[in-house]
Amino acid sequence: MAAPSLDHARCSGCSLCRLVCPMWRQHRDPRFSPEGLAKARQCGATAAELTAPLEACSLCGACDPVCPEGIDLSAMVMELRQHLSPALPYRQALDALQAKFALAAAAAEAPAAGALFLPGPALRAHPVLLARVRALLGYACATDDGADIALALETGGEIAPARRRRFLDRLDGRTLAVGDGLLLRQLRHWLPGARLQSLGAALASLMPIRRRIASTDFYVIEPRAYHADYERLVAYYDRLQAETGCALNLDLQRIALPALTPALPRITGPLADADVAQARWMLQGRTPHRIVVESLADRAPFERVCDIPVLHLAELAQD
């Protein structure tokens, strides 16, 4: 496959990305697809004219590994979001949340030497589980996990150069387990000297957890980190499935189906009907005894649609 490129002009209109796109599945409108965005850009469309599909994209990254032209479609969406109007009705809430995360980061102490894990806001909001993850990994927990930077990447917000330098200087050259898949994706570009892995893959490699994954489990991979390192992680999760017999949220092309389909207006809001419908669709025809999620954010939609246990990966290691 060709090296990734932001060049939408290389889109041939093959529609392979549409087949795996949750935005297309929800809207059934070619404008709401990576192909539609790329073709619109070829015709000179501006970010303002593409506001609706740019808002609707979940940035799950499913389109990236299937693109035969090697276009970095997720990065195309992220770049276009930087040009959306600051007057959009939900923008104030997103800016306030980013400012809150940035304020916490400014007060964070420099991390101790050694391996770190960056939990992200969803896991940080559950201190007991956070402590368990730290104990299982044996990594220090970064008090600055880049939550403001991750949110800016997703929403097209600004990242001050000094803020980015300070964050990256504390991470460069380390072993890192990263809870936010979108941030992990970007850190692969920013920190080529770091040893990076997703928090889900790091935990699933631990024997106290791996041996408790059962053949009756439905295991939900966090899609953003998975698609950002697709060629390696396909083999990793093949081994996981062969060893445990669990079912995975992979389609026939071994693309990870996202449990959440977040759109920009919903980031700061409650669970949406589309998320509940997505979880229900993922479970159609399955009868697992429990659901195991890599990302704590994925727990809520499954809890809404079924009455079986929904556990975070780290909870499997409870005594």
VENDARA-V63307 format. One record per helix or strand. SS is the DSSP state (helix for helix, strand for strand). FROM is the first residue (numbers start at 1). LEN is the number of residues. If there is no record, write none. Layout:
{{SS | FROM | LEN} {SS | FROM | LEN}}
//
This chain:
{{strand | 5 | 1} {helix | 8 | 3} {helix | 16 | 4} {helix | 22 | 6} {helix | 34 | 9} {helix | 48 | 9} {helix | 62 | 5} {strand | 71 | 1} {helix | 73 | 9} {helix | 91 | 16} {strand | 116 | 3} {helix | 121 | 4} {helix | 127 | 11} {strand | 140 | 2} {helix | 147 | 9} {helix | 161 | 9} {strand | 175 | 4} {helix | 181 | 10} {strand | 195 | 4} {helix | 199 | 6} {helix | 207 | 4} {strand | 217 | 4} {helix | 223 | 6} {helix | 230 | 15} {strand | 247 | 2} {strand | 250 | 1} {strand | 256 | 1} {helix | 264 | 3} {helix | 273 | 11} {strand | 290 | 4} {helix | 296 | 10} {strand | 309 | 4} {helix | 313 | 5}}
//
